[in-house]
Amino acid sequence: MFQKRVLLCTCATVLAVAVACSKQSPTPVSPSSAPETGVAAAPDGSTLKAGAPTPVSPINGAQPDTVVLTATKVQGKYADITPSYEFEIYNAANTRVYTSGVIGGVGSGNNVTHTPSVALDFDQPFTWRVRAVFQGNNGPWSVNGNFRSAAGAYIRGNELFDPLTNGRSTIINAERDVTWLPGVGVRLNSKDSYVEWKIMTACPDCEYSAMMTNIGNGSEEWKTKVMSMLRDDGVNTTLNPYRVTIDKRTTWFDQGSRVRYTMRSRGREPAAEPSGRFQQWNRAQTYFWHFEWRGGMSRLIVRDGGRNGSIKENLSHSYPAPYDPVPHLVRLGSVGGRADNESNPGTIIWNVWFGPNARPNLPGDK
């Protein structure tokens, strides 16, 4: 009788263990005993048992100044998980132009956010999508969100960007005798031409750069300027206490088409005005002009062939006092000098950048 009780107890124990084992928690990728990796893909190709995120913004054709992709976070269907995410952006031709790779689920509350590190063509339609990723397994893609990239031009504090390829922007303060070339840039037509922006925040350590073409050797009988800056106080460019003029001189009076710049800060003149060697210019060539002033040292670099081209000229000099005008007028060309207006006629310019940060990679830079 005792042996029968032992046998019955043993059988009951085995049965209880078997039932308990059958109730173990499933893995995040499967509702049954399938392994976490290597499971058969769902019809949509996903292997992670989780829902798809939902795009929150930008959607419905919104056109933000800065694209920040925001979507809802997801949970596993059969277990709690903390997934990573993957974002993609496609252009109007349905060509993928950006992938984030697998990144952490940064965000707040129920949303995950990601700022894509890509320069999108201006004022164009794009779609985007996102999916969750956990332990090498991919969840289903979200439905597409759609947006339009920024029109391009903006002033934010002491930072300015204007592509100039899509016509006159609302941030331009003033202009005179220029021609807007769609998809190309703006052309300074004469010695009286200029385009001007007004910056209302000081930028004592800053840079100013632009892409240019249609620059020739020239024979004009004035100091042909491509860029300039000054304080907006009614004083002309030459006498202004915050004067910067950047010239591409001509062959007139044996100037040799050289590069030259002047800089006055807080009314104090520099010890010298840097001037480069004799130059030859090609109107079909693209040139990148980059001027910066930081910590008492100014520098002008001109590159032949574009932003990554060879250095055509490299000039530098110290300046005697902080350069921090407010309001600050930033110009293409120059106007209102002591003698006369002195812009370089024919110059075509695009992608103007001004600010304390290094120039980013911009669509249209060459």
C-alpha positions as a Markdown table, in Angstrom:
| # | Residue | x | y | z |
|---|---|---|---|---|
| 1 | Met | 0.0 | 0.0 | 0.0 |
| 2 | Phe | 2.8 | 2.3 | 0.9 |
| 3 | Gln | 4.5 | 1.7 | -2.5 |
| 4 | Lys | 1.3 | 2.6 | -4.3 |
| 5 | Arg | 1.2 | 6.0 | -2.5 |
| 6 | Val | 4.8 | 6.7 | -3.5 |
| 7 | Leu | 4.1 | 5.9 | -7.1 |
| 8 | Leu | 1.0 | 8.1 | -7.2 |
| 9 | Cys | 2.9 | 11.0 | -5.6 |
| 10 | Thr | 5.8 | 10.6 | -8.1 |
| 11 | Cys | 3.4 | 10.7 | -11.0 |
| 12 | Ala | 1.6 | 13.7 | -9.7 |
| 13 | Thr | 4.9 | 15.6 | -9.3 |
| 14 | Val | 6.0 | 14.8 | -12.8 |
| 15 | Leu | 2.6 | 15.9 | -14.1 |
| 16 | Ala | 2.8 | 19.2 | -12.2 |
| 17 | Val | 6.3 | 19.9 | -13.5 |
| 18 | Ala | 5.1 | 19.2 | -17.0 |
| 19 | Val | 2.2 | 21.6 | -16.7 |
| 20 | Ala | 4.4 | 24.3 | -15.1 |
| 21 | Cys | 6.9 | 24.0 | -18.0 |
| 22 | Ser | 4.1 | 24.4 | -20.5 |
| 23 | Lys | 3.4 | 27.8 | -19.0 |
| 24 | Gln | 6.9 | 29.3 | -19.3 |
| 25 | Ser | 6.9 | 32.9 | -20.7 |
| 26 | Pro | 7.4 | 33.1 | -24.4 |
| 27 | Thr | 10.2 | 34.9 | -26.1 |
| 28 | Pro | 9.6 | 38.4 | -27.6 |
| 29 | Val | 9.8 | 37.0 | -31.1 |
| 30 | Ser | 7.5 | 34.1 | -30.8 |
| 31 | Pro | 4.3 | 33.1 | -28.9 |
| 32 | Ser | 5.4 | 29.5 | -28.5 |
| 33 | Ser | 8.6 | 27.7 | -27.9 |
| 34 | Ala | 10.4 | 28.9 | -31.1 |
| 35 | Pro | 13.9 | 30.3 | -30.5 |
| 36 | Glu | 14.3 | 34.1 | -30.2 |
| 37 | Thr | 16.4 | 34.3 | -33.4 |
| 38 | Gly | 16.0 | 32.5 | -36.7 |
| 39 | Val | 12.2 | 32.3 | -36.6 |
| 40 | Ala | 10.3 | 32.3 | -39.8 |
| 41 | Ala | 9.6 | 35.8 | -41.2 |
| 42 | Ala | 6.0 | 37.2 | -41.3 |
| 43 | Pro | 4.6 | 38.0 | -44.7 |
| 44 | Asp | 5.9 | 41.6 | -44.4 |
| 45 | Gly | 9.5 | 40.2 | -43.7 |
| 46 | Ser | 9.5 | 41.1 | -39.9 |
| 47 | Thr | 10.8 | 38.6 | -37.4 |
| 48 | Leu | 10.1 | 40.6 | -34.2 |
| 49 | Lys | 6.7 | 40.1 | -32.6 |
| 50 | Ala | 5.9 | 43.7 | -32.1 |
| 51 | Gly | 3.6 | 46.3 | -33.6 |
| 52 | Ala | 4.7 | 48.9 | -36.1 |
| 53 | Pro | 5.4 | 52.5 | -34.9 |
| 54 | Thr | 3.1 | 55.2 | -36.0 |
| 55 | Pro | 4.6 | 58.4 | -37.6 |
| 56 | Val | 3.7 | 61.5 | -35.5 |
| 57 | Ser | 5.6 | 64.2 | -37.3 |
| 58 | Pro | 6.3 | 65.5 | -39.8 |
| 59 | Ile | 3.3 | 64.1 | -41.6 |
| 60 | Asn | 0.6 | 65.3 | -44.0 |
| 61 | Gly | 3.0 | 67.3 | -46.2 |
| 62 | Ala | 4.3 | 69.6 | -43.3 |
| 63 | Gln | 7.3 | 71.7 | -44.2 |
| 64 | Pro | 9.4 | 72.2 | -41.0 |
| 65 | Asp | 12.5 | 74.4 | -40.9 |
| 66 | Thr | 14.4 | 71.4 | -39.3 |
| 67 | Val | 13.4 | 67.8 | -39.9 |
| 68 | Val | 13.0 | 65.8 | -36.6 |
| 69 | Leu | 11.3 | 62.4 | -37.2 |
| 70 | Thr | 8.9 | 61.5 | -34.4 |
| 71 | Ala | 7.0 | 58.2 | -34.0 |
| 72 | Thr | 5.3 | 56.2 | -31.3 |
| 73 | Lys | 7.3 | 53.7 | -29.5 |
| 74 | Val | 6.3 | 50.0 | -29.7 |
| 75 | Gln | 5.9 | 47.1 | -27.2 |
| 76 | Gly | 6.4 | 43.4 | -27.8 |
| 77 | Lys | 3.3 | 41.4 | -28.3 |
| 78 | Tyr | 4.3 | 38.6 | -25.9 |
| 79 | Ala | 6.9 | 40.2 | -23.6 |
| 80 | Asp | 8.1 | 43.6 | -22.5 |
| 81 | Ile | 11.0 | 44.8 | -24.6 |
| 82 | Thr | 13.0 | 48.0 | -25.0 |
| 83 | Pro | 13.8 | 48.0 | -28.8 |
| 84 | Ser | 16.0 | 50.2 | -30.9 |
| 85 | Tyr | 14.7 | 51.8 | -34.0 |
| 86 | Glu | 15.6 | 52.3 | -37.7 |
| 87 | Phe | 14.5 | 55.3 | -39.8 |
| 88 | Glu | 14.5 | 55.7 | -43.6 |
| 89 | Ile | 13.8 | 58.7 | -45.9 |
| 90 | Tyr | 12.8 | 58.4 | -49.6 |
| 91 | Asn | 12.6 | 61.1 | -52.3 |
| 92 | Ala | 9.9 | 61.7 | -54.8 |
| 93 | Ala | 11.4 | 59.0 | -57.1 |
| 94 | Asn | 11.1 | 56.5 | -54.2 |
| 95 | Thr | 14.9 | 56.3 | -53.9 |
| 96 | Arg | 16.2 | 55.9 | -50.4 |
| 97 | Val | 18.3 | 59.0 | -49.6 |
| 98 | Tyr | 18.9 | 58.3 | -45.9 |
| 99 | Thr | 19.0 | 55.5 | -43.4 |
| 100 | Ser | 19.8 | 55.9 | -39.7 |
| 101 | Gly | 20.9 | 52.4 | -39.1 |
| 102 | Val | 19.9 | 50.9 | -35.8 |
| 103 | Ile | 19.8 | 53.5 | -33.1 |
| 104 | Gly | 18.6 | 53.7 | -29.5 |
| 105 | Gly | 15.0 | 54.7 | -28.7 |
| 106 | Val | 15.7 | 58.3 | -27.8 |
| 107 | Gly | 12.6 | 60.3 | -27.0 |
| 108 | Ser | 10.2 | 61.3 | -24.3 |
| 109 | Gly | 7.0 | 59.6 | -23.1 |
| 110 | Asn | 5.5 | 57.4 | -25.7 |
| 111 | Asn | 7.4 | 58.8 | -28.6 |
| 112 | Val | 10.8 | 58.1 | -30.2 |
| 113 | Thr | 12.6 | 61.0 | -32.1 |
| 114 | His | 15.5 | 61.2 | -34.5 |
| 115 | Thr | 17.2 | 64.1 | -36.3 |
| 116 | Pro | 18.5 | 62.8 | -39.7 |
| 117 | Ser | 22.1 | 63.7 | -40.6 |
| 118 | Val | 21.4 | 64.4 | -44.2 |
| 119 | Ala | 21.2 | 67.5 | -46.4 |
| 120 | Leu | 17.9 | 67.2 | -48.3 |
| 121 | Asp | 17.3 | 69.1 | -51.5 |
| 122 | Phe | 15.3 | 72.2 | -50.7 |
| 123 | Asp | 11.5 | 72.5 | -51.0 |
| 124 | Gln | 11.0 | 68.9 | -52.3 |
| 125 | Pro | 8.5 | 66.1 | -51.2 |
| 126 | Phe | 9.9 | 63.2 | -49.1 |
| 127 | Thr | 8.4 | 60.2 | -47.3 |
| 128 | Trp | 9.8 | 58.4 | -44.2 |
| 129 | Arg | 9.2 | 55.3 | -42.2 |
| 130 | Val | 10.5 | 53.6 | -39.1 |
| 131 | Arg | 10.6 | 50.1 | -37.5 |
| 132 | Ala | 11.6 | 48.6 | -34.2 |
| 133 | Val | 14.7 | 46.4 | -33.9 |
| 134 | Phe | 15.4 | 44.0 | -30.9 |
| 135 | Gln | 18.2 | 41.5 | -30.6 |
| 136 | Gly | 18.8 | 41.4 | -34.3 |
| 137 | Asn | 15.2 | 41.0 | -35.2 |
| 138 | Asn | 13.2 | 43.5 | -37.2 |
| 139 | Gly | 9.6 | 44.6 | -36.5 |
| 140 | Pro | 7.2 | 45.6 | -39.3 |
| 141 | Trp | 7.8 | 49.0 | -41.0 |
| 142 | Ser | 5.4 | 51.8 | -40.1 |
| 143 | Val | 3.1 | 53.4 | -42.7 |
| 144 | Asn | 4.8 | 56.3 | -44.5 |
| 145 | Gly | 4.9 | 59.8 | -43.2 |
| 146 | Asn | 5.3 | 62.5 | -45.7 |
| 147 | Phe | 6.7 | 66.0 | -45.6 |
| 148 | Arg | 8.3 | 68.7 | -47.7 |
| 149 | Ser | 11.9 | 69.8 | -47.0 |
| 150 | Ala | 12.6 | 73.4 | -45.9 |
| 151 | Ala | 12.5 | 76.2 | -48.4 |
| 152 | Gly | 16.0 | 76.9 | -47.3 |
| 153 | Ala | 16.5 | 80.4 | -46.2 |
| 154 | Tyr | 16.5 | 81.3 | -42.5 |
| 155 | Ile | 18.0 | 83.7 | -39.9 |
| 156 | Arg | 18.2 | 82.2 | -36.3 |
| 157 | Gly | 19.9 | 84.6 | -33.9 |
| 158 | Asn | 23.4 | 85.1 | -35.4 |
| 159 | Glu | 23.2 | 82.3 | -38.0 |
| 160 | Leu | 22.1 | 82.9 | -41.6 |
| 161 | Phe | 21.6 | 80.6 | -44.5 |
| 162 | Asp | 20.2 | 81.5 | -47.9 |
| 163 | Pro | 20.5 | 79.2 | -50.9 |
| 164 | Leu | 19.5 | 81.9 | -53.4 |
| 165 | Thr | 18.6 | 79.2 | -55.9 |
| 166 | Asn | 14.9 | 79.4 | -55.4 |
| 167 | Gly | 14.4 | 83.1 | -55.8 |
| 168 | Arg | 14.3 | 86.0 | -53.4 |
| 169 | Ser | 13.8 | 84.8 | -49.8 |
| 170 | Thr | 11.8 | 86.7 | -47.2 |
| 171 | Ile | 14.9 | 87.1 | -45.0 |
| 172 | Ile | 16.6 | 89.4 | -47.4 |
| 173 | Asn | 16.7 | 92.9 | -46.0 |
| 174 | Ala | 17.4 | 94.8 | -49.3 |
| 175 | Glu | 18.6 | 94.3 | -52.8 |
| 176 | Arg | 19.4 | 96.4 | -55.9 |
| 177 | Asp | 20.1 | 95.6 | -59.6 |
| 178 | Val | 20.3 | 91.8 | -59.4 |
| 179 | Thr | 18.9 | 89.0 | -61.5 |
| 180 | Trp | 17.5 | 85.9 | -59.9 |
| 181 | Leu | 18.5 | 82.7 | -61.9 |
| 182 | Pro | 16.2 | 79.8 | -61.0 |
| 183 | Gly | 18.2 | 76.8 | -59.7 |
| 184 | Val | 21.4 | 78.7 | -60.2 |
| 185 | Gly | 21.7 | 81.7 | -57.8 |
| 186 | Val | 21.7 | 85.5 | -57.9 |
| 187 | Arg | 23.7 | 87.7 | -60.4 |
| 188 | Leu | 25.2 | 91.1 | -59.5 |
| 189 | Asn | 24.6 | 93.0 | -62.7 |
| 190 | Ser | 26.6 | 96.2 | -62.1 |
| 191 | Lys | 28.8 | 98.2 | -59.8 |
| 192 | Asp | 25.5 | 99.3 | -58.0 |
| 193 | Ser | 24.3 | 95.7 | -57.3 |
| 194 | Tyr | 24.0 | 94.2 | -53.9 |
| 195 | Val | 22.0 | 91.8 | -51.8 |
| 196 | Glu | 21.8 | 92.4 | -48.0 |
| 197 | Trp | 20.7 | 90.6 | -44.8 |
| 198 | Lys | 20.4 | 92.2 | -41.3 |
| 199 | Ile | 21.6 | 90.2 | -38.3 |
| 200 | Met | 20.3 | 91.4 | -35.0 |
| 201 | Thr | 22.6 | 89.3 | -32.7 |
| 202 | Ala | 26.3 | 89.9 | -32.3 |
| 203 | Cys | 28.7 | 87.3 | -33.7 |
| 204 | Pro | 32.2 | 88.1 | -32.4 |
| 205 | Asp | 33.7 | 84.8 | -33.6 |
| 206 | Cys | 32.1 | 83.9 | -36.8 |
| 207 | Glu | 32.4 | 83.1 | -40.5 |
| 208 | Tyr | 30.9 | 84.2 | -43.8 |
| 209 | Ser | 31.1 | 82.1 | -47.0 |
| 210 | Ala | 29.4 | 81.6 | -50.4 |
| 211 | Met | 29.8 | 79.7 | -53.7 |
| 212 | Met | 30.5 | 81.9 | -56.7 |
| 213 | Thr | 31.0 | 81.6 | -60.5 |
| 214 | Asn | 31.2 | 83.9 | -63.5 |
| 215 | Ile | 34.2 | 85.7 | -62.0 |
| 216 | Gly | 36.6 | 87.0 | -64.7 |
| 217 | Asn | 39.8 | 89.0 | -64.6 |
| 218 | Gly | 37.9 | 92.2 | -65.3 |
| 219 | Ser | 39.0 | 95.6 | -66.4 |
| 220 | Glu | 36.6 | 97.8 | -64.3 |
| 221 | Glu | 38.1 | 101.0 | -62.9 |
| 222 | Trp | 37.1 | 100.5 | -59.3 |
| 223 | Lys | 37.8 | 98.1 | -56.4 |
| 224 | Thr | 35.4 | 95.3 | -57.4 |
| 225 | Lys | 34.0 | 93.7 | -54.3 |
| 226 | Val | 32.2 | 90.4 | -54.0 |
| 227 | Met | 31.3 | 90.5 | -50.3 |
| 228 | Ser | 31.2 | 93.1 | -47.5 |
| 229 | Met | 29.9 | 93.7 | -44.0 |
| 230 | Leu | 29.3 | 96.7 | -41.8 |
| 231 | Arg | 27.2 | 98.0 | -38.9 |
| 232 | Asp | 23.8 | 99.4 | -39.8 |
| 233 | Asp | 24.3 | 103.0 | -38.4 |
| 234 | Gly | 24.0 | 105.1 | -41.6 |
| 235 | Val | 27.8 | 105.4 | -42.1 |
| 236 | Asn | 29.0 | 104.5 | -45.5 |
| 237 | Thr | 31.0 | 101.3 | -46.1 |
| 238 | Thr | 34.4 | 102.9 | -46.3 |
| 239 | Leu | 34.1 | 105.0 | -43.1 |
| 240 | Asn | 32.0 | 102.5 | -41.1 |
| 241 | Pro | 33.5 | 101.5 | -37.7 |
| 242 | Tyr | 32.8 | 97.9 | -38.5 |
| 243 | Arg | 33.9 | 97.6 | -42.1 |
| 244 | Val | 34.8 | 94.4 | -43.9 |
| 245 | Thr | 35.3 | 94.5 | -47.7 |
| 246 | Ile | 36.4 | 91.5 | -49.7 |
| 247 | Asp | 37.6 | 92.3 | -53.2 |
| 248 | Lys | 38.5 | 90.5 | -56.4 |
| 249 | Arg | 40.5 | 93.3 | -58.0 |
| 250 | Thr | 40.8 | 93.7 | -61.8 |
| 251 | Thr | 43.6 | 94.3 | -64.3 |
| 252 | Trp | 43.0 | 98.0 | -64.0 |
| 253 | Phe | 46.0 | 100.1 | -62.9 |
| 254 | Asp | 48.2 | 97.0 | -62.6 |
| 255 | Gln | 46.2 | 95.4 | -59.8 |
| 256 | Gly | 46.6 | 91.9 | -61.3 |
| 257 | Ser | 43.1 | 90.6 | -60.5 |
| 258 | Arg | 44.3 | 89.8 | -57.0 |
| 259 | Val | 42.3 | 89.0 | -53.9 |
| 260 | Arg | 42.3 | 91.6 | -51.1 |
| 261 | Tyr | 40.4 | 92.4 | -47.9 |
| 262 | Thr | 40.1 | 95.1 | -45.3 |
| 263 | Met | 38.7 | 94.9 | -41.8 |
| 264 | Arg | 37.9 | 97.6 | -39.2 |
| 265 | Ser | 36.6 | 96.7 | -35.8 |
| 266 | Arg | 35.2 | 99.2 | -33.3 |
| 267 | Gly | 36.6 | 102.0 | -35.4 |
| 268 | Arg | 40.2 | 100.7 | -35.2 |
| 269 | Glu | 42.2 | 100.0 | -38.3 |
| 270 | Pro | 44.3 | 96.9 | -38.7 |
| 271 | Ala | 48.1 | 97.3 | -39.1 |
| 272 | Ala | 47.8 | 96.1 | -42.7 |
| 273 | Glu | 45.3 | 95.1 | -45.4 |
| 274 | Pro | 46.1 | 91.6 | -46.7 |
| 275 | Ser | 46.6 | 91.4 | -50.5 |
| 276 | Gly | 47.3 | 88.3 | -52.5 |
| 277 | Arg | 49.4 | 87.5 | -55.6 |
| 278 | Phe | 48.4 | 88.2 | -59.2 |
| 279 | Gln | 45.6 | 85.8 | -60.3 |
| 280 | Gln | 43.9 | 84.5 | -63.4 |
| 281 | Trp | 40.1 | 83.8 | -63.2 |
| 282 | Asn | 37.8 | 81.6 | -65.3 |
| 283 | Arg | 34.2 | 82.6 | -65.7 |
| 284 | Ala | 33.1 | 79.0 | -66.1 |
| 285 | Gln | 34.8 | 77.9 | -62.9 |
| 286 | Thr | 33.2 | 77.6 | -59.4 |
| 287 | Tyr | 35.0 | 79.4 | -56.6 |
| 288 | Phe | 34.4 | 79.0 | -52.8 |
| 289 | Trp | 35.0 | 82.2 | -50.8 |
| 290 | His | 35.3 | 81.8 | -47.0 |
| 291 | Phe | 36.0 | 84.6 | -44.6 |
| 292 | Glu | 36.3 | 84.1 | -40.8 |
| 293 | Trp | 37.2 | 86.1 | -37.7 |
| 294 | Arg | 37.9 | 84.3 | -34.4 |
| 295 | Gly | 39.9 | 85.4 | -31.4 |
| 296 | Gly | 41.6 | 88.4 | -33.0 |
| 297 | Met | 42.6 | 86.6 | -36.2 |
| 298 | Ser | 40.9 | 87.0 | -39.5 |
| 299 | Arg | 41.4 | 84.8 | -42.6 |
| 300 | Leu | 40.2 | 84.7 | -46.2 |
| 301 | Ile | 40.4 | 81.5 | -48.2 |
| 302 | Val | 39.4 | 81.2 | -51.9 |
| 303 | Arg | 39.2 | 77.7 | -53.3 |
| 304 | Asp | 39.4 | 76.9 | -57.0 |
| 305 | Gly | 36.7 | 74.4 | -58.2 |
| 306 | Gly | 34.4 | 74.6 | -55.3 |
| 307 | Arg | 34.3 | 73.9 | -51.6 |
| 308 | Asn | 36.8 | 71.0 | -51.8 |
| 309 | Gly | 38.9 | 72.5 | -54.5 |
| 310 | Ser | 42.5 | 73.6 | -54.3 |
| 311 | Ile | 43.4 | 76.7 | -52.4 |
| 312 | Lys | 43.7 | 79.7 | -54.8 |
| 313 | Glu | 44.4 | 82.3 | -52.1 |
| 314 | Asn | 44.9 | 82.2 | -48.4 |
| 315 | Leu | 45.2 | 85.5 | -46.6 |
| 316 | Ser | 45.2 | 86.3 | -42.9 |
| 317 | His | 45.8 | 89.1 | -40.4 |
| 318 | Ser | 45.0 | 90.1 | -36.8 |
| 319 | Tyr | 42.4 | 92.7 | -36.0 |
| 320 | Pro | 42.7 | 95.1 | -33.1 |
| 321 | Ala | 39.3 | 94.9 | -31.3 |
| 322 | Pro | 36.3 | 92.6 | -31.1 |
| 323 | Tyr | 34.2 | 92.5 | -34.3 |
| 324 | Asp | 30.6 | 92.6 | -32.9 |
| 325 | Pro | 28.4 | 95.0 | -34.7 |
| 326 | Val | 24.6 | 95.2 | -34.0 |
| 327 | Pro | 22.7 | 95.5 | -36.2 |
| 328 | His | 25.0 | 93.8 | -38.6 |
| 329 | Leu | 24.6 | 94.1 | -42.4 |
| 330 | Val | 25.9 | 91.2 | -44.4 |
| 331 | Arg | 26.2 | 91.8 | -48.1 |
| 332 | Leu | 27.0 | 90.4 | -51.5 |
| 333 | Gly | 28.8 | 93.1 | -53.4 |
| 334 | Ser | 29.2 | 96.5 | -51.7 |
| 335 | Val | 27.4 | 99.8 | -51.9 |
| 336 | Gly | 27.9 | 103.3 | -50.5 |
| 337 | Gly | 31.7 | 103.6 | -50.4 |
| 338 | Arg | 33.5 | 106.9 | -50.0 |
| 339 | Ala | 34.1 | 107.1 | -53.8 |
| 340 | Asp | 31.2 | 105.2 | -55.3 |
| 341 | Asn | 29.4 | 101.8 | -55.4 |
| 342 | Glu | 32.0 | 99.1 | -56.0 |
| 343 | Ser | 30.4 | 95.7 | -56.6 |
| 344 | Asn | 31.9 | 93.2 | -59.0 |
| 345 | Pro | 29.5 | 92.9 | -62.0 |
| 346 | Gly | 28.5 | 89.6 | -63.4 |
| 347 | Thr | 29.3 | 87.5 | -60.3 |
| 348 | Ile | 26.8 | 84.7 | -59.7 |
| 349 | Ile | 26.4 | 83.6 | -56.1 |
| 350 | Trp | 24.5 | 80.9 | -54.2 |
| 351 | Asn | 24.5 | 79.1 | -50.8 |
| 352 | Val | 25.4 | 82.0 | -48.5 |
| 353 | Trp | 26.3 | 80.9 | -45.0 |
| 354 | Phe | 27.0 | 83.1 | -41.9 |
| 355 | Gly | 27.3 | 82.2 | -38.3 |
| 356 | Pro | 29.5 | 81.0 | -35.4 |
| 357 | Asn | 29.4 | 77.4 | -36.4 |
| 358 | Ala | 31.4 | 75.8 | -39.3 |
| 359 | Arg | 29.6 | 75.7 | -42.6 |
| 360 | Pro | 27.6 | 72.4 | -42.9 |
| 361 | Asn | 27.4 | 70.3 | -46.0 |
| 362 | Leu | 24.8 | 72.1 | -48.1 |
| 363 | Pro | 22.9 | 70.9 | -51.2 |
| 364 | Gly | 24.3 | 72.7 | -54.1 |
| 365 | Asp | 27.8 | 73.0 | -52.7 |
| 366 | Lys | 30.4 | 71.8 | -55.2 |
